[in-house]
């Protein structure tokens, strides 16, 4: 069974870790503060290897559960240690100073920028950026399993991530090549502005995107 390394013990690291434990995956959890990683591992339960960012990577799938700028720094620092691995970028490159735009240039995405920084033999997959931490921890909204939209240029890497998503009890949807991350990031930015709008009392970071099909 493919192991998963989660870099980041924040809210999304917790959510993805919760679902990975439910999937029965071997997990390595790394954070810049190793005590934070150890504390989260105890809360998650299961057999979780913990450590600090910079430790040797255990998983074939490496989830960057950190903000965009931190994700870039992690990829740069690990360099060739990421060769041959599947890198999952979950980030949304929002300008949090204004909350009114993305920080990536038009015509690209956080995932594509991270792919440019990664070794050629690594495969970057965009996933989990359209799921909020609270709902991802639960795995569903209103009784419906979450949809996880997956973009990437490597079919085998996308299958590996899709298998992980299914084992987590969620529904993977392959949306195409990595450049589709541009639309995923743009749409989630729109969703985030709705969640943050005080006029929309029903939106409280507890919603989920779902594609409905006829019964």
Secondary structure as GFF3:
##gff-version 3
##sequence-region A 1 215
A	DSSP	beta_strand	4	7	.	.	.	ID=ss1
A	DSSP	alpha_helix	11	23	.	.	.	ID=ss2
A	DSSP	beta_strand	27	31	.	.	.	ID=ss3
A	DSSP	alpha_helix	34	44	.	.	.	ID=ss4
A	DSSP	beta_strand	48	52	.	.	.	ID=ss5
A	DSSP	beta_strand	61	64	.	.	.	ID=ss6
A	DSSP	alpha_helix	68	78	.	.	.	ID=ss7
A	DSSP	three_ten_helix	79	82	.	.	.	ID=ss8
A	DSSP	beta_strand	86	89	.	.	.	ID=ss9
A	DSSP	alpha_helix	110	117	.	.	.	ID=ss10
A	DSSP	beta_strand	123	126	.	.	.	ID=ss11
A	DSSP	alpha_helix	133	138	.	.	.	ID=ss12
A	DSSP	beta_strand	140	141	.	.	.	ID=ss13
A	DSSP	beta_strand	144	145	.	.	.	ID=ss14
A	DSSP	beta_strand	147	152	.	.	.	ID=ss15
A	DSSP	alpha_helix	155	167	.	.	.	ID=ss16
A	DSSP	beta_strand	171	176	.	.	.	ID=ss17
A	DSSP	three_ten_helix	178	180	.	.	.	ID=ss18
A	DSSP	alpha_helix	181	196	.	.	.	ID=ss19
###
